[in-house]
Amino acid sequence: MKDVTSVSKITQELLNAGYSFEDVTKIWGGNLMRVMREVEAFKETYRA
């Protein structure tokens, strides 16, 4: 993604590809939570 404006385009393409709204919600929410967990783990590992 170039910037946040691409999010709606990705969402629309997922819907166009046949993903349900519920599936798209899970994809976005699941990815966000995964990234947040990874950031927290990184922070704990490299804490000064």
N, CA, C, O and CB atoms as a CASP TS submission, in Angstrom:
PFRMAT TS
TARGET T0000
AUTHOR 0000-0000-0000
METHOD Language model
MODEL 1
PARENT N/A
ATOM      1  N   MET     1       0.833  -1.169   0.000  1.00  0.00           N
ATOM      2  CA  MET     1       0.000   0.000   0.000  1.00  0.00           C
ATOM      3  C   MET     1       0.883   1.239   0.000  1.00  0.00           C
ATOM      4  O   MET     1       1.864   1.330   0.739  1.00  0.00           O
ATOM      5  CB  MET     1      -0.951  -0.006   1.204  1.00  0.00           C
ATOM      6  N   LYS     2       0.524   2.153  -0.815  1.00  0.00           N
ATOM      7  CA  LYS     2       1.239   3.427  -0.850  1.00  0.00           C
ATOM      8  C   LYS     2       0.903   4.255   0.387  1.00  0.00           C
ATOM      9  O   LYS     2       1.782   4.870   0.991  1.00  0.00           O
ATOM     10  CB  LYS     2       0.891   4.212  -2.133  1.00  0.00           C
ATOM     11  N   ASP     3      -0.371   4.265   0.755  1.00  0.00           N
ATOM     12  CA  ASP     3      -0.821   4.978   1.947  1.00  0.00           C
ATOM     13  C   ASP     3      -2.186   4.443   2.349  1.00  0.00           C
ATOM     14  O   ASP     3      -2.703   3.511   1.734  1.00  0.00           O
ATOM     15  CB  ASP     3      -0.878   6.514   1.699  1.00  0.00           C
ATOM     16  N   VAL     4      -2.761   5.032   3.378  1.00  0.00           N
ATOM     17  CA  VAL     4      -4.012   4.539   3.941  1.00  0.00           C
ATOM     18  C   VAL     4      -5.198   4.611   2.963  1.00  0.00           C
ATOM     19  O   VAL     4      -6.194   3.910   3.146  1.00  0.00           O
ATOM     20  CB  VAL     4      -4.340   5.322   5.183  1.00  0.00           C
ATOM     21  N   THR     5      -5.094   5.439   1.947  1.00  0.00           N
ATOM     22  CA  THR     5      -6.211   5.550   1.001  1.00  0.00           C
ATOM     23  C   THR     5      -6.416   4.253   0.210  1.00  0.00           C
ATOM     24  O   THR     5      -7.467   4.070  -0.404  1.00  0.00           O
ATOM     25  CB  THR     5      -5.968   6.715   0.034  1.00  0.00           C
ATOM     26  N   SER     6      -5.451   3.375   0.218  1.00  0.00           N
ATOM     27  CA  SER     6      -5.573   2.103  -0.505  1.00  0.00           C
ATOM     28  C   SER     6      -6.441   1.089   0.228  1.00  0.00           C
ATOM     29  O   SER     6      -6.891   0.115  -0.374  1.00  0.00           O
ATOM     30  CB  SER     6      -4.204   1.511  -0.741  1.00  0.00           C
ATOM     31  N   VAL     7      -6.677   1.299   1.497  1.00  0.00           N
ATOM     32  CA  VAL     7      -7.435   0.327   2.288  1.00  0.00           C
ATOM     33  C   VAL     7      -8.813   0.080   1.686  1.00  0.00           C
ATOM     34  O   VAL     7      -9.235  -1.069   1.555  1.00  0.00           O
ATOM     35  CB  VAL     7      -7.575   0.810   3.733  1.00  0.00           C
ATOM     36  N   SER     8      -9.505   1.130   1.325  1.00  0.00           N
ATOM     37  CA  SER     8     -10.855   0.943   0.768  1.00  0.00           C
ATOM     38  C   SER     8     -10.803   0.204  -0.565  1.00  0.00           C
ATOM     39  O   SER     8     -11.713  -0.562  -0.881  1.00  0.00           O
ATOM     40  CB  SER     8     -11.556   2.302   0.585  1.00  0.00           C
ATOM     41  N   LYS     9      -9.762   0.422  -1.341  1.00  0.00           N
ATOM     42  CA  LYS     9      -9.622  -0.272  -2.622  1.00  0.00           C
ATOM     43  C   LYS     9      -9.376  -1.765  -2.400  1.00  0.00           C
ATOM     44  O   LYS     9      -9.943  -2.606  -3.098  1.00  0.00           O
ATOM     45  CB  LYS     9      -8.471   0.342  -3.446  1.00  0.00           C
ATOM     46  N   ILE    10      -8.530  -2.082  -1.426  1.00  0.00           N
ATOM     47  CA  ILE    10      -8.271  -3.486  -1.114  1.00  0.00           C
ATOM     48  C   ILE    10      -9.542  -4.149  -0.610  1.00  0.00           C
ATOM     49  O   ILE    10      -9.870  -5.262  -1.022  1.00  0.00           O
ATOM     50  CB  ILE    10      -7.145  -3.617  -0.068  1.00  0.00           C
ATOM     51  N   THR    11     -10.255  -3.476   0.273  1.00  0.00           N
ATOM     52  CA  THR    11     -11.513  -4.002   0.795  1.00  0.00           C
ATOM     53  C   THR    11     -12.495  -4.271  -0.335  1.00  0.00           C
ATOM     54  O   THR    11     -13.119  -5.331  -0.374  1.00  0.00           O
ATOM     55  CB  THR    11     -12.125  -3.029   1.806  1.00  0.00           C
ATOM     56  N   GLN    12     -12.638  -3.328  -1.249  1.00  0.00           N
ATOM     57  CA  GLN    12     -13.566  -3.502  -2.360  1.00  0.00           C
ATOM     58  C   GLN    12     -13.154  -4.678  -3.244  1.00  0.00           C
ATOM     59  O   GLN    12     -14.009  -5.440  -3.696  1.00  0.00           O
ATOM     60  CB  GLN    12     -13.645  -2.220  -3.191  1.00  0.00           C
ATOM     61  N   GLU    13     -11.880  -4.830  -3.489  1.00  0.00           N
ATOM     62  CA  GLU    13     -11.408  -5.942  -4.318  1.00  0.00           C
ATOM     63  C   GLU    13     -11.647  -7.288  -3.641  1.00  0.00           C
ATOM     64  O   GLU    13     -11.964  -8.269  -4.314  1.00  0.00           O
ATOM     65  CB  GLU    13      -9.922  -5.776  -4.629  1.00  0.00           C
ATOM     66  N   LEU    14     -11.501  -7.346  -2.329  1.00  0.00           N
ATOM     67  CA  LEU    14     -11.820  -8.583  -1.608  1.00  0.00           C
ATOM     68  C   LEU    14     -13.299  -8.913  -1.751  1.00  0.00           C
ATOM     69  O   LEU    14     -13.665 -10.068  -1.970  1.00  0.00           O
ATOM     70  CB  LEU    14     -11.443  -8.459  -0.117  1.00  0.00           C
ATOM     71  N   LEU    15     -14.146  -7.898  -1.626  1.00  0.00           N
ATOM     72  CA  LEU    15     -15.590  -8.113  -1.800  1.00  0.00           C
ATOM     73  C   LEU    15     -15.897  -8.540  -3.230  1.00  0.00           C
ATOM     74  O   LEU    15     -16.714  -9.433  -3.455  1.00  0.00           O
ATOM     75  CB  LEU    15     -16.380  -6.833  -1.445  1.00  0.00           C
ATOM     76  N   ASN    16     -15.240  -7.897  -4.197  1.00  0.00           N
ATOM     77  CA  ASN    16     -15.443  -8.256  -5.608  1.00  0.00           C
ATOM     78  C   ASN    16     -15.017  -9.694  -5.893  1.00  0.00           C
ATOM     79  O   ASN    16     -15.581 -10.364  -6.758  1.00  0.00           O
ATOM     80  CB  ASN    16     -14.667  -7.298  -6.514  1.00  0.00           C
ATOM     81  N   ALA    17     -14.008 -10.155  -5.147  1.00  0.00           N
ATOM     82  CA  ALA    17     -13.497 -11.518  -5.348  1.00  0.00           C
ATOM     83  C   ALA    17     -14.375 -12.573  -4.688  1.00  0.00           C
ATOM     84  O   ALA    17     -14.114 -13.769  -4.812  1.00  0.00           O
ATOM     85  CB  ALA    17     -12.083 -11.628  -4.807  1.00  0.00           C
ATOM     86  N   GLY    18     -15.416 -12.130  -3.986  1.00  0.00           N
ATOM     87  CA  GLY    18     -16.352 -13.079  -3.407  1.00  0.00           C
ATOM     88  C   GLY    18     -16.261 -13.254  -1.905  1.00  0.00           C
ATOM     89  O   GLY    18     -17.017 -14.036  -1.328  1.00  0.00           O
ATOM     90  N   TYR    19     -15.357 -12.548  -1.268  1.00  0.00           N
ATOM     91  CA  TYR    19     -15.289 -12.608   0.192  1.00  0.00           C
ATOM     92  C   TYR    19     -16.518 -11.908   0.762  1.00  0.00           C
ATOM     93  O   TYR    19     -16.959 -10.886   0.238  1.00  0.00           O
ATOM     94  CB  TYR    19     -13.971 -11.953   0.729  1.00  0.00           C
ATOM     95  N   SER    20     -17.061 -12.461   1.830  1.00  0.00           N
ATOM     96  CA  SER    20     -18.202 -11.825   2.479  1.00  0.00           C
ATOM     97  C   SER    20     -17.717 -10.641   3.313  1.00  0.00           C
ATOM     98  O   SER    20     -16.533 -10.523   3.628  1.00  0.00           O
ATOM     99  CB  SER    20     -18.974 -12.841   3.364  1.00  0.00           C
ATOM    100  N   PHE    21     -18.652  -9.781   3.657  1.00  0.00           N
ATOM    101  CA  PHE    21     -18.312  -8.644   4.510  1.00  0.00           C
ATOM    102  C   PHE    21     -17.719  -9.136   5.825  1.00  0.00           C
ATOM    103  O   PHE    21     -16.764  -8.555   6.340  1.00  0.00           O
ATOM    104  CB  PHE    21     -19.557  -7.768   4.773  1.00  0.00           C
ATOM    105  N   GLU    22     -18.295 -10.219   6.368  1.00  0.00           N
ATOM    106  CA  GLU    22     -17.795 -10.777   7.623  1.00  0.00           C
ATOM    107  C   GLU    22     -16.364 -11.279   7.465  1.00  0.00           C
ATOM    108  O   GLU    22     -15.536 -11.088   8.355  1.00  0.00           O
ATOM    109  CB  GLU    22     -18.704 -11.916   8.101  1.00  0.00           C
ATOM    110  N   ASP    23     -16.068 -11.927   6.321  1.00  0.00           N
ATOM    111  CA  ASP    23     -14.706 -12.409   6.076  1.00  0.00           C
ATOM    112  C   ASP    23     -13.719 -11.251   5.976  1.00  0.00           C
ATOM    113  O   ASP    23     -12.623 -11.315   6.535  1.00  0.00           O
ATOM    114  CB  ASP    23     -14.661 -13.248   4.794  1.00  0.00           C
ATOM    115  N   VAL    24     -14.102 -10.204   5.271  1.00  0.00           N
ATOM    116  CA  VAL    24     -13.228  -9.043   5.118  1.00  0.00           C
ATOM    117  C   VAL    24     -12.974  -8.403   6.488  1.00  0.00           C
ATOM    118  O   VAL    24     -11.853  -7.991   6.785  1.00  0.00           O
ATOM    119  CB  VAL    24     -13.853  -8.010   4.137  1.00  0.00           C
ATOM    120  N   THR    25     -13.996  -8.323   7.303  1.00  0.00           N
ATOM    121  CA  THR    25     -13.841  -7.778   8.646  1.00  0.00           C
ATOM    122  C   THR    25     -12.854  -8.614   9.447  1.00  0.00           C
ATOM    123  O   THR    25     -12.010  -8.070  10.160  1.00  0.00           O
ATOM    124  CB  THR    25     -15.195  -7.718   9.365  1.00  0.00           C
ATOM    125  N   LYS    26     -12.955  -9.925   9.334  1.00  0.00           N
ATOM    126  CA  LYS    26     -12.019 -10.810  10.040  1.00  0.00           C
ATOM    127  C   LYS    26     -10.596 -10.637   9.504  1.00  0.00           C
ATOM    128  O   LYS    26      -9.639 -10.618  10.278  1.00  0.00           O
ATOM    129  CB  LYS    26     -12.462 -12.285   9.903  1.00  0.00           C
ATOM    130  N   ILE    27     -10.458 -10.511   8.201  1.00  0.00           N
ATOM    131  CA  ILE    27      -9.131 -10.335   7.602  1.00  0.00           C
ATOM    132  C   ILE    27      -8.486  -9.069   8.156  1.00  0.00           C
ATOM    133  O   ILE    27      -7.351  -9.110   8.631  1.00  0.00           O
ATOM    134  CB  ILE    27      -9.225 -10.266   6.049  1.00  0.00           C
ATOM    135  N   TRP    28      -9.191  -7.960   8.099  1.00  0.00           N
ATOM    136  CA  TRP    28      -8.622  -6.697   8.587  1.00  0.00           C
ATOM    137  C   TRP    28      -8.388  -6.738  10.091  1.00  0.00           C
ATOM    138  O   TRP    28      -7.317  -6.346  10.556  1.00  0.00           O
ATOM    139  CB  TRP    28      -9.544  -5.525   8.236  1.00  0.00           C
ATOM    140  N   GLY    29      -9.344  -7.194  10.842  1.00  0.00           N
ATOM    141  CA  GLY    29      -9.203  -7.240  12.299  1.00  0.00           C
ATOM    142  C   GLY    29      -8.127  -8.220  12.734  1.00  0.00           C
ATOM    143  O   GLY    29      -7.334  -7.917  13.625  1.00  0.00           O
ATOM    144  N   GLY    30      -8.096  -9.387  12.115  1.00  0.00           N
ATOM    145  CA  GLY    30      -7.093 -10.386  12.458  1.00  0.00           C
ATOM    146  C   GLY    30      -5.691  -9.905  12.148  1.00  0.00           C
ATOM    147  O   GLY    30      -4.771 -10.120  12.937  1.00  0.00           O
ATOM    148  N   ASN    31      -5.521  -9.258  11.012  1.00  0.00           N
ATOM    149  CA  ASN    31      -4.204  -8.746  10.656  1.00  0.00           C
ATOM    150  C   ASN    31      -3.772  -7.641  11.598  1.00  0.00           C
ATOM    151  O   ASN    31      -2.609  -7.587  11.997  1.00  0.00           O
ATOM    152  CB  ASN    31      -4.200  -8.240   9.227  1.00  0.00           C
ATOM    153  N   LEU    32      -4.669  -6.781  11.949  1.00  0.00           N
ATOM    154  CA  LEU    32      -4.324  -5.690  12.866  1.00  0.00           C
ATOM    155  C   LEU    32      -3.878  -6.249  14.207  1.00  0.00           C
ATOM    156  O   LEU    32      -2.875  -5.803  14.766  1.00  0.00           O
ATOM    157  CB  LEU    32      -5.522  -4.736  13.058  1.00  0.00           C
ATOM    158  N   MET    33      -4.603  -7.207  14.719  1.00  0.00           N
ATOM    159  CA  MET    33      -4.239  -7.786  16.011  1.00  0.00           C
ATOM    160  C   MET    33      -2.903  -8.522  15.925  1.00  0.00           C
ATOM    161  O   MET    33      -2.114  -8.456  16.868  1.00  0.00           O
ATOM    162  CB  MET    33      -5.338  -8.741  16.496  1.00  0.00           C
ATOM    163  N   ARG    34      -2.630  -9.212  14.837  1.00  0.00           N
ATOM    164  CA  ARG    34      -1.358  -9.909  14.657  1.00  0.00           C
ATOM    165  C   ARG    34      -0.207  -8.908  14.666  1.00  0.00           C
ATOM    166  O   ARG    34       0.805  -9.120  15.334  1.00  0.00           O
ATOM    167  CB  ARG    34      -1.359 -10.719  13.339  1.00  0.00           C
ATOM    168  N   VAL    35      -0.368  -7.826  13.928  1.00  0.00           N
ATOM    169  CA  VAL    35       0.682  -6.814  13.869  1.00  0.00           C
ATOM    170  C   VAL    35       0.908  -6.204  15.250  1.00  0.00           C
ATOM    171  O   VAL    35       2.052  -5.998  15.655  1.00  0.00           O
ATOM    172  CB  VAL    35       0.321  -5.716  12.850  1.00  0.00           C
ATOM    173  N   MET    36      -0.152  -5.920  15.961  1.00  0.00           N
ATOM    174  CA  MET    36      -0.009  -5.333  17.298  1.00  0.00           C
ATOM    175  C   MET    36       0.723  -6.295  18.237  1.00  0.00           C
ATOM    176  O   MET    36       1.559  -5.858  19.027  1.00  0.00           O
ATOM    177  CB  MET    36      -1.394  -4.971  17.879  1.00  0.00           C
ATOM    178  N   ARG    37       0.426  -7.589  18.166  1.00  0.00           N
ATOM    179  CA  ARG    37       1.130  -8.570  18.990  1.00  0.00           C
ATOM    180  C   ARG    37       2.611  -8.609  18.640  1.00  0.00           C
ATOM    181  O   ARG    37       3.462  -8.685  19.526  1.00  0.00           O
ATOM    182  CB  ARG    37       0.511  -9.961  18.817  1.00  0.00           C
ATOM    183  N   GLU    38       2.919  -8.555  17.343  1.00  0.00           N
ATOM    184  CA  GLU    38       4.316  -8.572  16.921  1.00  0.00           C
ATOM    185  C   GLU    38       5.061  -7.321  17.386  1.00  0.00           C
ATOM    186  O   GLU    38       6.220  -7.405  17.792  1.00  0.00           O
ATOM    187  CB  GLU    38       4.405  -8.696  15.405  1.00  0.00           C
ATOM    188  N   VAL    39       4.413  -6.183  17.329  1.00  0.00           N
ATOM    189  CA  VAL    39       5.039  -4.937  17.797  1.00  0.00           C
ATOM    190  C   VAL    39       5.314  -5.033  19.295  1.00  0.00           C
ATOM    191  O   VAL    39       6.394  -4.660  19.754  1.00  0.00           O
ATOM    192  CB  VAL    39       4.132  -3.707  17.488  1.00  0.00           C
ATOM    193  N   GLU    40       4.352  -5.525  20.048  1.00  0.00           N
ATOM    194  CA  GLU    40       4.542  -5.676  21.492  1.00  0.00           C
ATOM    195  C   GLU    40       5.683  -6.637  21.795  1.00  0.00           C
ATOM    196  O   GLU    40       6.501  -6.363  22.674  1.00  0.00           O
ATOM    197  CB  GLU    40       3.251  -6.170  22.153  1.00  0.00           C
ATOM    198  N   ALA    41       5.752  -7.751  21.086  1.00  0.00           N
ATOM    199  CA  ALA    41       6.828  -8.724  21.310  1.00  0.00           C
ATOM    200  C   ALA    41       8.184  -8.109  20.970  1.00  0.00           C
ATOM    201  O   ALA    41       9.156  -8.308  21.698  1.00  0.00           O
ATOM    202  CB  ALA    41       6.594  -9.998  20.466  1.00  0.00           C
ATOM    203  N   PHE    42       8.250  -7.382  19.892  1.00  0.00           N
ATOM    204  CA  PHE    42       9.488  -6.711  19.502  1.00  0.00           C
ATOM    205  C   PHE    42       9.923  -5.726  20.564  1.00  0.00           C
ATOM    206  O   PHE    42      11.095  -5.663  20.936  1.00  0.00           O
ATOM    207  CB  PHE    42       9.317  -5.997  18.166  1.00  0.00           C
ATOM    208  N   LYS    43       8.967  -4.962  21.042  1.00  0.00           N
ATOM    209  CA  LYS    43       9.244  -3.955  22.062  1.00  0.00           C
ATOM    210  C   LYS    43       9.812  -4.618  23.323  1.00  0.00           C
ATOM    211  O   LYS    43      10.773  -4.113  23.905  1.00  0.00           O
ATOM    212  CB  LYS    43       7.960  -3.160  22.401  1.00  0.00           C
ATOM    213  N   GLU    44       9.231  -5.734  23.745  1.00  0.00           N
ATOM    214  CA  GLU    44       9.696  -6.421  24.933  1.00  0.00           C
ATOM    215  C   GLU    44      11.077  -7.028  24.718  1.00  0.00           C
ATOM    216  O   GLU    44      11.896  -7.045  25.637  1.00  0.00           O
ATOM    217  CB  GLU    44       8.707  -7.498  25.336  1.00  0.00           C
ATOM    218  N   THR    45      11.337  -7.519  23.531  1.00  0.00           N
ATOM    219  CA  THR    45      12.623  -8.146  23.214  1.00  0.00           C
ATOM    220  C   THR    45      13.743  -7.132  23.192  1.00  0.00           C
ATOM    221  O   THR    45      14.848  -7.412  23.658  1.00  0.00           O
ATOM    222  CB  THR    45      12.552  -8.860  21.875  1.00  0.00           C
ATOM    223  N   TYR    46      13.470  -5.962  22.658  1.00  0.00           N
ATOM    224  CA  TYR    46      14.520  -4.965  22.458  1.00  0.00           C
ATOM    225  C   TYR    46      14.418  -3.778  23.400  1.00  0.00           C
ATOM    226  O   TYR    46      14.957  -2.707  23.119  1.00  0.00           O
ATOM    227  CB  TYR    46      14.486  -4.476  21.049  1.00  0.00           C
ATOM    228  N   ARG    47      13.741  -3.963  24.495  1.00  0.00           N
ATOM    229  CA  ARG    47      13.601  -2.893  25.478  1.00  0.00           C
ATOM    230  C   ARG    47      14.968  -2.549  26.056  1.00  0.00           C
ATOM    231  O   ARG    47      15.736  -3.437  26.426  1.00  0.00           O
ATOM    232  CB  ARG    47      12.619  -3.302  26.606  1.00  0.00           C
ATOM    233  N   ALA    48      15.259  -1.284  26.128  1.00  0.00           N
ATOM    234  CA  ALA    48      16.584  -0.847  26.613  1.00  0.00           C
ATOM    235  C   ALA    48      16.656  -0.842  28.111  1.00  0.00           C
ATOM    236  O   ALA    48      17.695  -0.502  28.678  1.00  0.00           O
ATOM    237  CB  ALA    48      16.916   0.535  26.093  1.00  0.00           C
TER
END
